[in-house]
């Protein structure tokens, strides 16, 4: 096994040592190593105790792990070891006085170094393979220096070679493109090496023609997109990927849409515009709920002046910026068109929608535990969510609710997530091919010519 990644299974002769961050990332991690002996260092239990009081997803995960361990032990001591339902074995490990000495410069009282000492002791006592699984890259570096095998916990099938972008280019002849426009569909032969998936968007190309389409797995064909609505609140798609996004966002039969793209590609803007359209115009949903994770909220909000809504404003400002742009579209209208509209400013319009309970903007923490029926829910910056957090959000969806996850996997602020293990990529990969989901990767920046050039040359 390579020392830089782990995909949930381990050999029966392997001792797997789990760091605290793995359990906080995925409370089910204890059961994702079949036929292995799971070692939980005692200091990890101490760390879980520190996190359990938190009201965020990390606190929830800590409480979940603690409750599971409490149920598991029964009348048996966890330090003696307990069999797991997946064929594995779990043991809470206490290092003894005879543990191997750490090299000079490593303080044995530091939490990470305690885990290193645990790994060294297990390896020496059992003369067996030991795998240290941690989301902490620095701990993996130190462990490697001590000749310990390491892995990043990534309970997802996504890898650098197969990130699903939701869009595929298909080469056809001019005659086939003509036939596609005439019949509004065309049969496609599956490629075993690179198959088409349900709701995958296709760019049909020929030497002199092209077309946009979506794959329908049951019929094994590509069909034309629905162009009956070409804009939402004055926002028009400017490229083919944005057109795909409009198709998915405005389709009530696709209740989960994931959109990834770098800054300036318009992912949040078009999601909000399509949500507003379906709340105020088509009435498909009763409310537009926009949320985003607040990474520094736990330590920094208390130092900001004002009520909670005022404290939230700095982190939620990008949402308000997009809303003000959309609701300020009337500034571009003619005098006659403007006279037919209300003279409200965009900020007044936002407040009116909130007072009418058609719009709600909240930090993601506040929606946990709620049932969300018939709402258009946008979760922005979803790349900063763990797979477990994304699961929590999706399972909150009530009847008639649509969930839209947007974010940039290359801009992650979470200390233990990366481009492959974050919740946005995880959801897009796991829902790949499901009839209730669609994924689109936006590639072209539309914010400004300067922003697009900067994104290209400043990598």
N, C-alpha and C positions, 0 to 999 in steps of 0.2 A: 504493500500500500504506500502511496506517495505521502510525504509528510506535510502537504499543504492543503489537503481537502479531505472531507469525509462525507460519505453519502448514505449514512444511517445503518450499515450492517458491519458486523465484525466477526472474526473467526472465533471458534469455541475455545481455543487456547489463548485467547487474548484477554488481558486485563485492561479495562478502559477506565481512565480516571477523568472525571468530569469537573470542569471549572464552574464557578457560580454563574458566570455570564451565559453559559450554555443552558442552564436550567431556567434562567430569566428570559432567555431568548425563546425557548421552547420547553414548557413544563412537561411535555410528553417525551422529552429526550431520554429519560430513564428506560423507556420501552422501545427505543429505536436501535438497540444493539442486540440482536438475537444471539443466543447461545454464547454470550460473553459475560464475564464477571465485571459488574459495574462497581467502581470504587468511588465513593463520595467522601472526600477528606472532611474531617470534623470541622475544620474552619469554614467550609462551605455552608454547613448548617448555621454557623454563627453569622455568616454574611447574609443568608436568607432571612434571619431574624431581624437584621437591620433594615431590610427592604420591605418587610411584610406590612408595615404601617402605612406605606404609600398608597394613595388613592388613584394612582395611574396604573397603566398596564403592567409595569414592572412590579408594583406592589401586589397586584392581582396574581401575577405569575408566581411570586414568592409564596403567597398564601396557598396557592394551589399545590405547589410542590410539598410544602410542609404538611398539608392535610393528607396528601397521598402517602407520604412516609409514615405518618401517624396511623393511618388505616392499615398500612402494610405490616407494621411490626407486630401488632397483636400482643401476644405474650412472649414473643421472641425478641431478643436483643438484636438491633440492627448491626451492632459491632460484630456479632457472630455470623451474620450473613443470612439472607432470606431469598428463596427462589422467586423468580418473576414469572408472570403468565406467558411471556414470550419465549421461555426456555432459558432465559438468562439468570443471573444471580446478582444480588445487590448487597453491598456491605459498606457501612460507615467505618472509615479507617482512622485510627488514632496512632500517630507516630510514637515510637518509644525512644528511650535514651540511646539506644545503640544504632539509631539511624545513621546512614552515611553523612559525613561532614560536607557541607557546601564549600565551594572554593572561596578564598578570601575575596571580600568585596560584596558578597551576597549576605544580607542581614536575614538570619533565619526567622526573625519575628515578623517580617513582611509577609503579607497574606500570600502573594504569588510564590514566594520562596518556600513557604510552608507546603504548598501544593507540590513544588519540585521535590522537596524532601520526602513527601508521601510517595511520589512516583518512584524515586530512587529506592525507598525501602521496600515497596511492593516488588520491584524488579529483582532486588537482592534476595528477599525472603522466598520468593516463589520460583526464581530462576526461569522466568517466563517472559514472553513479549508483553511490553507495557505501552499502551497508547494514551497519550495525554491529549484530550480534546478540549480546546479553548477557543474563544472568539478573540482573545487578546494576542495580537501579533507579537508584542514584545515578550510575552511569556513563552511563545513558541520559539522565539530566537534563543532565549536563555536555555530552554529545554534541549534544543538542538545542540547547543554547546556542551551539554552534559550527556550527549549521546542517547537522548530519549526520543522516541518516535512521537511525532506530534501531528495534529490534524485540526483544521478549522471545521467547526460543526456547520454543515450545510445540508439540512434535511430537505433538499429540493433537487430535482433532476436537471436544473439549469446549469450549463457550463459555458465557458467562454466561447466554445465552438458552436453552440446551438441555441443561442438566445433567440427566442421567437419574436419576430417583429410584426407579424400579422399581415404582411404584404408580400406578394410574390409576382415576379414578372414572367409572363408566358408568351413565347414567340409563336406567331401564327402567320398564315399567308394573308394577302390583301383580300382574297376571295372569302376566307373564313371570317375575317372581320366584317365584311359586307353581310355575310350570312348571319353573323351575330346581331348586327343592328336590325336586320329584317325579322329574325325570329325572337329577338330579345333574350336569347340564350344560346349556348353552344356546349356540346358534350366534351368532356376532357378525360383523357386517359391518365390514370394514376401512375405516378412514378414511385416505385418501391423505396428508392433511396431518399427521395424528398417528396412525400405525399402532400396533397392538398387537404386542408382542414375545413370543417364546417365554419361558415362565417369568415373565412379568410378572404381578404380583399386581393384582387388580381389586376394587374396592369397588362392588358392584352396588346401586344405590339406586332406590327407588320412593317415591311420596308417603307410603306408610304402612309400607314394609318395606325391608329391606336384606339383603345376603348377601356373604360373602367368597368369592373365587374366584381361580383361576389360569388364565392363557391358555395354550392348547395350539395352537401354530401349524399343525401338520400337519392337525389337524381343524378349525382355524379356529373354535374354541369355547372357552368358559370352563367349567372344571370345579370341583367342590367341593374343598375342602382335606381332607387326611387328619387327622381329629380323634381317631384311635384312641389317641394319646398326648397327654394334655392338660397334662403337666408333666414336668419333668426335675429330679430331685434336690430335689423340693419347690418348684421355681421354676415359677410359672404365668405365662403371658402376660397382661398387664393391659390391652392395647389391641389394636386390629386390626393395627397395624404389627408389634408383637411377635408376634402370632399368625402373620403372614406369615413372620417370621423363624424361628419354631419349625418351620414347614412346610419351609422350605428347609434349615435346619440338620439336621433329622432325616431328610432324604431322601438316601439313599446314591447315588441316580442323579444328584444335582447336586453334583459334586465341588468346585465353586468358588462360594463365597458371599461377597459383599461387603456390608457393613452400615455405613452412615454415620448419624451422629446426634450431637447435642450432648451435653454432659456430663449424666449423670443419666437418659438415655433407656434405659439397660439393655443396650446393645449388647454389652459385654464380659461382663457377668454371664450373659446368656442363652446366649452362645456357649460359655462354659465349662461351664455346666450341661448343655447339649445334648451337648457333647463328653464329659463325664464319664459321662453316661447311656449313650452308645454304646460307650464303652470298658469300663465295668464291668457294664452290664446286658445290652444287646443284643449285645455283643462284635463290633460291626461294624468296630472298629479296635483295633489292639494297644496303642496308646499315645496319650495326650493330650499334645501338645507345644505349649506356649504361649511365644511370643517377642514381643519388642518392640524397636524400634530405640532405641539409647541415643545421643542426639545429642551430649552433652558427654563421652562416655566416653573419647575419645581423649586429652584433656588433663587430665581431672579425676580419673579413677579411681586413678591412681598416688598421689595425695595422701591417699586414704582408708586407714585402718588395716585390717589383717586380710587374709584370703585373698580370692581372686577372688569367691567366693560371697558373702562379707560386703560386698565393695565393690559388688556388683551390687544388693544388697538395696534401697537407696534408690530406684533406677530401676524395680525389679521389684515394689515394694511394692503398687501398685494391683492387680496380679495376685493376690498373696497375700491382699489384703483381700477380693477377690471370692470366692476359694476358701474363706476362713474363714467368710464369710457363708453360702455354699452348704453347706459341711460342718458348719456349726453349726445347721442346720435342726432337728436333734433337740431343741434347747432349747425348741422350740415344741410338742413332742409331749406327749401325756398321760403320766402316770406309768407306765401299763401298756405303752404303746408304747416309752417310754424304757427300760424294763427289758428289753425284747427286743433292744435294741441294745447295742453296745459302749459303755462309759463313757469312751471316748477323747475328748479335747478336739479341736476342729477343727484345731489345729496338729499334734497327734499324728496325726490322720487324713491330713493333707497329707504328713507325713513317711512314713507307712506307704505311701501311694500312690507316692511317689517311690522308696522302697526296693523296692517290688514292680515297679518299672519300668513302671507304668501312667501315670505323670505325670512330665513333664519341663518345667522352666521355665528358659529361657536367653535371653540377649541375642541379637538377630538375627544379629549378626556370627558367632556360633559355628556356625550351621547352613549357612553358605555353603559350597558345594562338596560337600555331602552329598547322597546319594540317600535319600529319605524314603518308604519303602513302608508301606502300610496304617496310616497314622497320621492322627489328627485334629489338624491344625496350625492354630493360631490366631495370627495376627500382629496384635497390638494397636498402636494409634497408627500405622496404615499411611499416614495422610496425610503423615507425615514421610519417606516413601520416594519416590525418584524412579521414573519409569516403568521405567527400566532395572533398578533394584533389584527391583521387583515382577516383572519378567520373569524375573530370576534365581531368585526364590523359586518361582514357578509351575513353572518348568522343572525344579525339584528334585523335583517330586511323582512318587513311584513308583506302582506299581500299587496301587489300592485306597485311595489317600490322598485326604483331603478338606482343602482349604485355605479358611480363613475369614479375610478381611481386615476389620478393624474400625477405625473412626476418625472424627474430626470434621474435615472439610475447612476449617472456619472457625477451627480452632485449630492452626495450623502453626508449628512451631519451626524448621524448616529455612530457612536464609537465602535460598535461591534457588528455593523452591517457592511456589506460590500456590493458591488454591481450584480453579483449572482445570488446573494442570500437575502436581499431585501424583499419586503412584502409585495411591492408592485411587480417585480419580475416573477416572483413566486406565483402570484395569482394568475398572471398572464400565461405562464407555462402550464400550471395545473388545470386551467380552464380551456386550454387549447383544444379545439375540436368539439367543444360542448355547444349545443344549439342555443343555450341561454347566454352565451358570452361572445365578445369580440374584442380583439386587440389591434391597435394601430400605433405604429411608431412614426412620429412626425419628424421630418428630416430637414426641411427648409425653413430657415428663419424668416419671419415676416414682420418683425418689430421695426426694423429700419435697415437701410443699406449698410450703415456703419456697424450695427449690431451683428448682422450676418457676416460681414467681413471679419469682425473681431473674433467671432466664434470659430471661423475657419483658420485664421492665421496665428491665433494666440493659444494654441493647444500646447 
